[in-house]
Amino acid sequence: MRLKITHTTRYEYRQDVPYGLQQLRLIPVSGPAQTVVNWSLDLGLAEQQAAFRDHIGNEVRLVSIGEGTRVVEIISHGEVDTHDTAGVIGAHNGAAPLWYFERQTDLTRPGPAVGKLLKAWRPPGDDPVAKLHSLITHIGDSIAYETDTSHSETTAESAALAGTGVCQDHTHILIGMARAMGLPARYVSGYLMMDDRTHQDASHAWAEVYVEGLGWVGFDVSNRISPDERYVRIASGLDYREAAPISGFVFGGGKESMIVTLQVQQ
């Protein structure tokens, strides 16, 4: 399936910005489940300072915001051919070793609520993939998907205590549980083409867990499936912070507003 994506992020500041620096992880990389046909990154008034692959293999652009700027609009767009691999990404690669993804972070670390959730799970049989599909169903049944109930710094434990969250929270909970069982797991940011619309509410998130004999396998708790040809993978990391589409800082500028628009269509 060929997907066309336009992702626009617009920042507006009440006062002139003296200086800002942002890391962008907005460029997909070709792999077993996708082939990038073309891709462009329009930076508007921002200026690219560096381009590199990070330790995980993500394409990163470091951009600066110059003095006097009040509006920054970043448009990431292109076309990607996707392939249904039943979520299997395969062998591990990148500079970060496999054991790197066994480490808990502040966002994924299980507490009593996540521990209780894991203890209540009854895995079926010994097949590792079947067990993980059972686990994402258990998490989805236990943590209701509700927008506006969490934010980018909400931890897995906080979401489990609240009993609600969004795809980011579902993903952090799954990653925390997988690592607690000794399985390497990582956070993936990307896009999902919804069947009933072109304009999406936001980018999407899911997890990949390393399964012996298969390699990395994707699991989307919010939709209770492994990623198929409707998904486009953009970046991965230990948690949201390491795979965030845009991260960084801005000095001054007063009150900041941000508008994100996203179109994903076949």
Contacts in CASP RR format, 6 or more apart in sequence:
PFRMAT RR
TARGET T0000
AUTHOR 0000-0000-0000
METHOD contacts of the structure
MODEL  1
MRLKITHTTRYEYRQDVPYGLQQLRLIPVSGPAQTVVNWSLDLGLAEQQA
AFRDHIGNEVRLVSIGEGTRVVEIISHGEVDTHDTAGVIGAHNGAAPLWY
FERQTDLTRPGPAVGKLLKAWRPPGDDPVAKLHSLITHIGDSIAYETDTS
HSETTAESAALAGTGVCQDHTHILIGMARAMGLPARYVSGYLMMDDRTHQ
DASHAWAEVYVEGLGWVGFDVSNRISPDERYVRIASGLDYREAAPISGFV
FGGGKESMIVTLQVQQ
1 81 0 8 1.000
1 82 0 8 1.000
1 229 0 8 1.000
1 230 0 8 1.000
1 266 0 8 1.000
2 37 0 8 1.000
2 79 0 8 1.000
2 80 0 8 1.000
2 81 0 8 1.000
2 82 0 8 1.000
2 266 0 8 1.000
3 79 0 8 1.000
3 80 0 8 1.000
3 81 0 8 1.000
3 82 0 8 1.000
3 191 0 8 1.000
3 193 0 8 1.000
3 230 0 8 1.000
3 232 0 8 1.000
3 264 0 8 1.000
3 265 0 8 1.000
3 266 0 8 1.000
4 77 0 8 1.000
4 78 0 8 1.000
4 79 0 8 1.000
4 263 0 8 1.000
4 264 0 8 1.000
4 265 0 8 1.000
4 266 0 8 1.000
5 76 0 8 1.000
5 77 0 8 1.000
5 78 0 8 1.000
5 79 0 8 1.000
5 80 0 8 1.000
5 191 0 8 1.000
5 232 0 8 1.000
5 262 0 8 1.000
5 263 0 8 1.000
5 264 0 8 1.000
6 75 0 8 1.000
6 76 0 8 1.000
6 77 0 8 1.000
6 78 0 8 1.000
6 261 0 8 1.000
6 262 0 8 1.000
6 263 0 8 1.000
7 26 0 8 1.000
7 75 0 8 1.000
7 76 0 8 1.000
7 77 0 8 1.000
7 191 0 8 1.000
7 203 0 8 1.000
7 245 0 8 1.000
7 260 0 8 1.000
7 261 0 8 1.000
7 262 0 8 1.000
7 263 0 8 1.000
8 73 0 8 1.000
8 74 0 8 1.000
8 75 0 8 1.000
8 76 0 8 1.000
8 259 0 8 1.000
8 260 0 8 1.000
8 261 0 8 1.000
8 262 0 8 1.000
9 73 0 8 1.000
9 74 0 8 1.000
9 245 0 8 1.000
9 246 0 8 1.000
9 258 0 8 1.000
9 259 0 8 1.000
9 260 0 8 1.000
10 71 0 8 1.000
10 72 0 8 1.000
10 73 0 8 1.000
10 74 0 8 1.000
10 258 0 8 1.000
10 259 0 8 1.000
10 260 0 8 1.000
11 71 0 8 1.000
11 72 0 8 1.000
11 73 0 8 1.000
11 250 0 8 1.000
11 256 0 8 1.000
11 257 0 8 1.000
11 258 0 8 1.000
12 70 0 8 1.000
12 71 0 8 1.000
12 256 0 8 1.000
12 257 0 8 1.000
12 258 0 8 1.000
12 259 0 8 1.000
13 69 0 8 1.000
13 70 0 8 1.000
13 71 0 8 1.000
13 250 0 8 1.000
13 252 0 8 1.000
13 253 0 8 1.000
13 254 0 8 1.000
13 255 0 8 1.000
13 256 0 8 1.000
14 70 0 8 1.000
14 253 0 8 1.000
14 254 0 8 1.000
14 255 0 8 1.000
14 256 0 8 1.000
15 70 0 8 1.000
15 252 0 8 1.000
15 253 0 8 1.000
15 254 0 8 1.000
16 67 0 8 1.000
16 68 0 8 1.000
16 69 0 8 1.000
16 70 0 8 1.000
16 253 0 8 1.000
17 65 0 8 1.000
17 66 0 8 1.000
17 67 0 8 1.000
17 68 0 8 1.000
17 69 0 8 1.000
17 70 0 8 1.000
17 250 0 8 1.000
17 251 0 8 1.000
17 252 0 8 1.000
17 253 0 8 1.000
18 67 0 8 1.000
18 68 0 8 1.000
18 251 0 8 1.000
18 252 0 8 1.000
18 253 0 8 1.000
19 64 0 8 1.000
19 65 0 8 1.000
19 66 0 8 1.000
19 67 0 8 1.000
19 250 0 8 1.000
19 251 0 8 1.000
20 64 0 8 1.000
20 65 0 8 1.000
20 66 0 8 1.000
20 248 0 8 1.000
20 249 0 8 1.000
20 250 0 8 1.000
20 251 0 8 1.000
21 49 0 8 1.000
21 62 0 8 1.000
21 63 0 8 1.000
21 64 0 8 1.000
21 65 0 8 1.000
21 248 0 8 1.000
21 249 0 8 1.000
22 46 0 8 1.000
22 62 0 8 1.000
22 63 0 8 1.000
22 64 0 8 1.000
22 65 0 8 1.000
22 246 0 8 1.000
22 247 0 8 1.000
22 248 0 8 1.000
22 249 0 8 1.000
23 60 0 8 1.000
23 61 0 8 1.000
23 62 0 8 1.000
23 246 0 8 1.000
23 247 0 8 1.000
23 248 0 8 1.000
24 41 0 8 1.000
24 60 0 8 1.000
24 61 0 8 1.000
24 62 0 8 1.000
24 63 0 8 1.000
24 74 0 8 1.000
24 76 0 8 1.000
24 245 0 8 1.000
24 246 0 8 1.000
25 58 0 8 1.000
25 59 0 8 1.000
25 60 0 8 1.000
25 189 0 8 1.000
25 234 0 8 1.000
25 235 0 8 1.000
25 243 0 8 1.000
25 244 0 8 1.000
25 245 0 8 1.000
25 246 0 8 1.000
26 41 0 8 1.000
26 61 0 8 1.000
26 74 0 8 1.000
26 76 0 8 1.000
26 234 0 8 1.000
26 245 0 8 1.000
26 246 0 8 1.000
27 39 0 8 1.000
27 41 0 8 1.000
27 59 0 8 1.000
27 61 0 8 1.000
27 76 0 8 1.000
27 234 0 8 1.000
28 34 0 8 1.000
28 36 0 8 1.000
28 39 0 8 1.000
28 59 0 8 1.000
28 80 0 8 1.000
28 190 0 8 1.000
28 232 0 8 1.000
28 233 0 8 1.000
28 234 0 8 1.000
29 36 0 8 1.000
29 57 0 8 1.000
29 58 0 8 1.000
29 59 0 8 1.000
29 233 0 8 1.000
30 36 0 8 1.000
31 89 0 8 1.000
32 83 0 8 1.000
32 85 0 8 1.000
32 88 0 8 1.000
32 89 0 8 1.000
32 90 0 8 1.000
33 82 0 8 1.000
33 83 0 8 1.000
33 84 0 8 1.000
33 85 0 8 1.000
33 87 0 8 1.000
33 88 0 8 1.000
33 89 0 8 1.000
33 227 0 8 1.000
33 231 0 8 1.000
33 233 0 8 1.000
34 80 0 8 1.000
34 81 0 8 1.000
34 82 0 8 1.000
34 83 0 8 1.000
34 232 0 8 1.000
34 233 0 8 1.000
35 80 0 8 1.000
35 81 0 8 1.000
35 83 0 8 1.000
36 79 0 8 1.000
36 80 0 8 1.000
37 78 0 8 1.000
37 79 0 8 1.000
37 80 0 8 1.000
37 81 0 8 1.000
38 78 0 8 1.000
38 79 0 8 1.000
39 76 0 8 1.000
39 77 0 8 1.000
39 78 0 8 1.000
39 79 0 8 1.000
39 80 0 8 1.000
40 75 0 8 1.000
40 76 0 8 1.000
40 77 0 8 1.000
40 78 0 8 1.000
41 61 0 8 1.000
41 74 0 8 1.000
41 75 0 8 1.000
41 76 0 8 1.000
42 73 0 8 1.000
42 74 0 8 1.000
42 75 0 8 1.000
42 76 0 8 1.000
42 77 0 8 1.000
43 63 0 8 1.000
43 74 0 8 1.000
44 72 0 8 1.000
44 73 0 8 1.000
44 74 0 8 1.000
44 75 0 8 1.000
45 65 0 8 1.000
45 66 0 8 1.000
45 69 0 8 1.000
45 71 0 8 1.000
45 72 0 8 1.000
45 73 0 8 1.000
46 63 0 8 1.000
46 64 0 8 1.000
46 65 0 8 1.000
46 66 0 8 1.000
46 69 0 8 1.000
46 72 0 8 1.000
46 74 0 8 1.000
47 63 0 8 1.000
47 64 0 8 1.000
47 66 0 8 1.000
48 61 0 8 1.000
48 62 0 8 1.000
48 63 0 8 1.000
49 62 0 8 1.000
49 63 0 8 1.000
49 64 0 8 1.000
50 60 0 8 1.000
50 61 0 8 1.000
50 62 0 8 1.000
51 59 0 8 1.000
51 60 0 8 1.000
51 61 0 8 1.000
51 62 0 8 1.000
52 60 0 8 1.000
52 62 0 8 1.000
53 59 0 8 1.000
53 60 0 8 1.000
54 60 0 8 1.000
55 94 0 8 1.000
55 95 0 8 1.000
55 96 0 8 1.000
56 94 0 8 1.000
56 95 0 8 1.000
56 96 0 8 1.000
56 186 0 8 1.000
56 235 0 8 1.000
56 236 0 8 1.000
56 237 0 8 1.000
56 242 0 8 1.000
57 93 0 8 1.000
57 94 0 8 1.000
57 95 0 8 1.000
58 234 0 8 1.000
58 235 0 8 1.000
58 236 0 8 1.000
58 237 0 8 1.000
58 243 0 8 1.000
59 235 0 8 1.000
63 74 0 8 1.000
65 72 0 8 1.000
65 250 0 8 1.000
70 253 0 8 1.000
74 246 0 8 1.000
80 232 0 8 1.000
82 229 0 8 1.000
82 230 0 8 1.000
82 231 0 8 1.000
82 232 0 8 1.000
83 229 0 8 1.000
84 228 0 8 1.000
84 229 0 8 1.000
86 226 0 8 1.000
86 228 0 8 1.000
87 217 0 8 1.000
87 218 0 8 1.000
87 219 0 8 1.000
87 226 0 8 1.000
87 227 0 8 1.000
87 228 0 8 1.000
88 214 0 8 1.000
88 215 0 8 1.000
88 216 0 8 1.000
88 217 0 8 1.000
88 218 0 8 1.000
88 226 0 8 1.000
89 208 0 8 1.000
89 215 0 8 1.000
89 216 0 8 1.000
89 217 0 8 1.000
89 218 0 8 1.000
89 233 0 8 1.000
90 214 0 8 1.000
90 215 0 8 1.000
90 216 0 8 1.000
90 217 0 8 1.000
91 215 0 8 1.000
91 216 0 8 1.000
92 98 0 8 1.000
92 210 0 8 1.000
92 215 0 8 1.000
92 216 0 8 1.000
98 184 0 8 1.000
98 210 0 8 1.000
99 184 0 8 1.000
100 184 0 8 1.000
100 238 0 8 1.000
101 179 0 8 1.000
101 184 0 8 1.000
101 185 0 8 1.000
101 186 0 8 1.000
101 210 0 8 1.000
101 237 0 8 1.000
101 238 0 8 1.000
102 179 0 8 1.000
102 182 0 8 1.000
102 183 0 8 1.000
102 184 0 8 1.000
102 185 0 8 1.000
103 179 0 8 1.000
103 238 0 8 1.000
104 110 0 8 1.000
104 176 0 8 1.000
104 179 0 8 1.000
104 180 0 8 1.000
105 238 0 8 1.000
105 239 0 8 1.000
105 241 0 8 1.000
106 155 0 8 1.000
107 153 0 8 1.000
107 154 0 8 1.000
107 155 0 8 1.000
107 156 0 8 1.000
107 172 0 8 1.000
107 239 0 8 1.000
107 240 0 8 1.000
107 241 0 8 1.000
108 155 0 8 1.000
108 156 0 8 1.000
108 172 0 8 1.000
108 175 0 8 1.000
108 176 0 8 1.000
108 179 0 8 1.000
108 238 0 8 1.000
108 239 0 8 1.000
109 155 0 8 1.000
109 156 0 8 1.000
109 157 0 8 1.000
109 176 0 8 1.000
110 118 0 8 1.000
110 156 0 8 1.000
110 157 0 8 1.000
110 176 0 8 1.000
110 177 0 8 1.000
110 180 0 8 1.000
111 157 0 8 1.000
111 160 0 8 1.000
112 157 0 8 1.000
113 157 0 8 1.000
113 160 0 8 1.000
113 161 0 8 1.000
114 156 0 8 1.000
114 157 0 8 1.000
114 160 0 8 1.000
114 173 0 8 1.000
114 176 0 8 1.000
114 177 0 8 1.000
114 180 0 8 1.000
115 177 0 8 1.000
115 180 0 8 1.000
116 160 0 8 1.000
117 138 0 8 1.000
117 139 0 8 1.000
117 142 0 8 1.000
117 143 0 8 1.000
117 160 0 8 1.000
117 173 0 8 1.000
117 177 0 8 1.000
118 177 0 8 1.000
118 180 0 8 1.000
120 138 0 8 1.000
120 142 0 8 1.000
121 134 0 8 1.000
121 135 0 8 1.000
121 138 0 8 1.000
122 134 0 8 1.000
123 131 0 8 1.000
123 134 0 8 1.000
123 135 0 8 1.000
124 130 0 8 1.000
124 131 0 8 1.000
124 134 0 8 1.000
125 131 0 8 1.000
128 211 0 8 1.000
128 212 0 8 1.000
129 211 0 8 1.000
129 214 0 8 1.000
129 217 0 8 1.000
132 178 0 8 1.000
132 209 0 8 1.000
132 211 0 8 1.000
132 217 0 8 1.000
132 219 0 8 1.000
133 219 0 8 1.000
133 224 0 8 1.000
133 226 0 8 1.000
135 174 0 8 1.000
135 177 0 8 1.000
135 178 0 8 1.000
136 170 0 8 1.000
136 174 0 8 1.000
136 219 0 8 1.000
136 220 0 8 1.000
136 221 0 8 1.000
136 224 0 8 1.000
137 224 0 8 1.000
139 170 0 8 1.000
139 173 0 8 1.000
139 174 0 8 1.000
139 177 0 8 1.000
139 221 0 8 1.000
140 170 0 8 1.000
140 221 0 8 1.000
140 222 0 8 1.000
140 224 0 8 1.000
142 160 0 8 1.000
142 163 0 8 1.000
143 159 0 8 1.000
143 160 0 8 1.000
143 163 0 8 1.000
143 164 0 8 1.000
143 165 0 8 1.000
143 169 0 8 1.000
143 170 0 8 1.000
143 173 0 8 1.000
143 221 0 8 1.000
144 163 0 8 1.000
144 164 0 8 1.000
144 165 0 8 1.000
145 164 0 8 1.000
145 165 0 8 1.000
145 166 0 8 1.000
145 167 0 8 1.000
145 170 0 8 1.000
145 222 0 8 1.000
146 164 0 8 1.000
146 165 0 8 1.000
146 166 0 8 1.000
147 166 0 8 1.000
147 201 0 8 1.000
149 162 0 8 1.000
149 164 0 8 1.000
149 165 0 8 1.000
149 166 0 8 1.000
150 158 0 8 1.000
150 159 0 8 1.000
150 162 0 8 1.000
150 164 0 8 1.000
150 165 0 8 1.000
150 166 0 8 1.000
150 168 0 8 1.000
150 169 0 8 1.000
152 168 0 8 1.000
152 240 0 8 1.000
152 244 0 8 1.000
154 165 0 8 1.000
154 168 0 8 1.000
154 169 0 8 1.000
155 172 0 8 1.000
156 169 0 8 1.000
156 172 0 8 1.000
156 173 0 8 1.000
156 175 0 8 1.000
156 176 0 8 1.000
159 165 0 8 1.000
159 169 0 8 1.000
159 170 0 8 1.000
159 172 0 8 1.000
159 173 0 8 1.000
160 173 0 8 1.000
166 222 0 8 1.000
167 204 0 8 1.000
167 205 0 8 1.000
167 206 0 8 1.000
167 220 0 8 1.000
167 221 0 8 1.000
167 222 0 8 1.000
168 205 0 8 1.000
168 240 0 8 1.000
170 205 0 8 1.000
170 221 0 8 1.000
170 222 0 8 1.000
171 187 0 8 1.000
171 188 0 8 1.000
171 205 0 8 1.000
171 206 0 8 1.000
171 207 0 8 1.000
171 221 0 8 1.000
171 240 0 8 1.000
172 187 0 8 1.000
172 239 0 8 1.000
172 240 0 8 1.000
173 221 0 8 1.000
174 185 0 8 1.000
174 207 0 8 1.000
174 209 0 8 1.000
174 219 0 8 1.000
174 221 0 8 1.000
175 185 0 8 1.000
175 186 0 8 1.000
175 187 0 8 1.000
175 207 0 8 1.000
175 239 0 8 1.000
176 185 0 8 1.000
178 184 0 8 1.000
178 185 0 8 1.000
178 207 0 8 1.000
178 209 0 8 1.000
179 185 0 8 1.000
183 209 0 8 1.000
183 210 0 8 1.000
183 211 0 8 1.000
184 209 0 8 1.000
184 210 0 8 1.000
185 207 0 8 1.000
185 208 0 8 1.000
185 209 0 8 1.000
185 210 0 8 1.000
186 207 0 8 1.000
186 208 0 8 1.000
186 216 0 8 1.000
186 236 0 8 1.000
186 237 0 8 1.000
186 238 0 8 1.000
186 243 0 8 1.000
187 205 0 8 1.000
187 207 0 8 1.000
187 236 0 8 1.000
187 237 0 8 1.000
187 238 0 8 1.000
187 239 0 8 1.000
187 240 0 8 1.000
187 242 0 8 1.000
187 243 0 8 1.000
188 205 0 8 1.000
188 206 0 8 1.000
188 207 0 8 1.000
188 208 0 8 1.000
188 218 0 8 1.000
188 233 0 8 1.000
188 234 0 8 1.000
188 235 0 8 1.000
188 236 0 8 1.000
188 237 0 8 1.000
188 243 0 8 1.000
189 203 0 8 1.000
189 204 0 8 1.000
189 205 0 8 1.000
189 234 0 8 1.000
189 235 0 8 1.000
189 236 0 8 1.000
189 240 0 8 1.000
189 243 0 8 1.000
189 244 0 8 1.000
189 245 0 8 1.000
190 203 0 8 1.000
190 204 0 8 1.000
190 205 0 8 1.000
190 231 0 8 1.000
190 232 0 8 1.000
190 233 0 8 1.000
190 234 0 8 1.000
190 235 0 8 1.000
191 200 0 8 1.000
191 203 0 8 1.000
191 204 0 8 1.000
191 231 0 8 1.000
191 232 0 8 1.000
191 234 0 8 1.000
191 262 0 8 1.000
191 264 0 8 1.000
192 200 0 8 1.000
192 204 0 8 1.000
192 220 0 8 1.000
192 223 0 8 1.000
192 230 0 8 1.000
192 231 0 8 1.000
192 232 0 8 1.000
192 264 0 8 1.000
193 200 0 8 1.000
193 230 0 8 1.000
193 231 0 8 1.000
193 264 0 8 1.000
193 265 0 8 1.000
193 266 0 8 1.000
194 200 0 8 1.000
194 264 0 8 1.000
195 230 0 8 1.000
198 263 0 8 1.000
198 264 0 8 1.000
198 265 0 8 1.000
199 261 0 8 1.000
199 262 0 8 1.000
199 263 0 8 1.000
200 262 0 8 1.000
200 263 0 8 1.000
200 264 0 8 1.000
201 262 0 8 1.000
202 260 0 8 1.000
202 262 0 8 1.000
203 234 0 8 1.000
203 245 0 8 1.000
203 262 0 8 1.000
204 220 0 8 1.000
204 222 0 8 1.000
204 231 0 8 1.000
205 240 0 8 1.000
205 243 0 8 1.000
206 218 0 8 1.000
206 219 0 8 1.000
206 220 0 8 1.000
206 221 0 8 1.000
206 222 0 8 1.000
206 227 0 8 1.000
206 231 0 8 1.000
207 218 0 8 1.000
207 219 0 8 1.000
207 220 0 8 1.000
207 221 0 8 1.000
208 216 0 8 1.000
208 217 0 8 1.000
208 218 0 8 1.000
208 219 0 8 1.000
208 236 0 8 1.000
209 216 0 8 1.000
209 217 0 8 1.000
209 218 0 8 1.000
209 219 0 8 1.000
210 216 0 8 1.000
210 217 0 8 1.000
211 217 0 8 1.000
217 226 0 8 1.000
218 226 0 8 1.000
218 227 0 8 1.000
219 226 0 8 1.000
220 226 0 8 1.000
220 227 0 8 1.000
220 231 0 8 1.000
227 233 0 8 1.000
232 264 0 8 1.000
234 243 0 8 1.000
234 245 0 8 1.000
235 243 0 8 1.000
235 244 0 8 1.000
235 245 0 8 1.000
236 242 0 8 1.000
236 243 0 8 1.000
237 243 0 8 1.000
241 247 0 8 1.000
250 256 0 8 1.000
END
